């Protein structure tokens, strides 16, 4: 990823996650407090390929565990945030 996405920088909130093949994982819109809004947007596309709304913690877990993304774990992100590096 050239620009940092919420799953790389946020510890809380919700994102739209989509998969268009066994090796293709994508993340879209982020919101900190309005998952219902994201759900409405996904449902408006009327296609399973549009994605699902998941919390950031789960999205990070899926990216790391099932797709091999190199993302720091939550404790490391919290430490970075407290140190002012986030």
C-alpha positions in Angstrom: 0.0 0.0 0.0 1.4 3.4 -0.9 -0.8 5.4 1.4 -1.6 4.2 4.9 -5.1 2.9 5.4 -7.1 2.8 8.6 -6.2 -0.9 9.3 -2.5 0.2 9.4 -3.1 3.3 11.6 -6.3 2.9 13.7 -7.1 0.7 16.7 -10.9 1.2 16.7 -13.6 1.8 14.1 -15.0 0.0 11.1 -14.0 -0.6 7.5 -15.5 -2.1 4.4 -13.6 -5.3 3.4 -13.8 -7.0 0.1 -12.3 -10.0 -1.6 -12.4 -10.5 -5.4 -10.4 -13.7 -5.5 -8.4 -16.0 -3.3 -5.4 -13.7 -3.2 -7.1 -10.3 -3.5 -8.1 -8.5 -0.4 -9.2 -4.9 -0.3 -10.2 -2.3 2.3 -12.4 0.7 1.6 -14.2 3.4 3.6 -13.4 3.8 7.3 -15.6 5.2 10.0 -14.9 5.4 13.7 -18.5 5.3 15.0 -21.0 4.7 12.1 -21.0 1.1 11.0 -24.7 1.3 10.0 -23.8 4.0 7.4 -21.1 1.7 5.9 -23.6 -1.2 5.8 -26.1 0.9 4.0 -23.6 1.9 1.4 -22.5 -1.8 0.8 -26.1 -3.0 0.6 -26.9 -0.2 -2.0 -24.5 -2.0 -4.4 -26.6 -5.2 -4.1 -23.6 -7.4 -4.7 -21.6 -9.6 -2.4 -18.5 -8.4 -4.1 -19.1 -4.9 -2.7 -17.8 -6.1 0.6 -18.7 -6.5 4.3 -18.4 -4.1 7.2 -16.0 -5.4 9.9 -14.3 -3.8 12.9 -10.7 -2.7 12.4 -9.4 -5.3 14.9 -11.0 -8.1 12.9 -9.8 -6.6 9.5 -6.2 -6.5 10.8 -6.5 -10.1 12.0 -7.8 -11.3 8.6 -5.1 -9.4 6.7 -2.3 -10.8 8.9 -3.4 -14.3 9.5 -5.0 -15.2 6.2 -3.3 -13.0 3.7 0.2 -12.6 5.1 0.1 -8.8 5.5 2.9 -7.4 7.6 0.9 -5.3 10.1 2.0 -4.5 13.7 -0.2 -6.1 16.3 -2.5 -4.0 18.5 -0.2 -3.7 21.5 2.6 -2.4 19.2 0.1 0.2 17.7 -1.0 1.3 21.2 2.7 1.8 22.2 3.3 3.8 19.0 0.3 6.0 19.7 1.3 6.6 23.3 4.8 7.5 22.1 3.3 10.0 19.6 4.5 8.0 16.6 1.0 7.3 15.3 
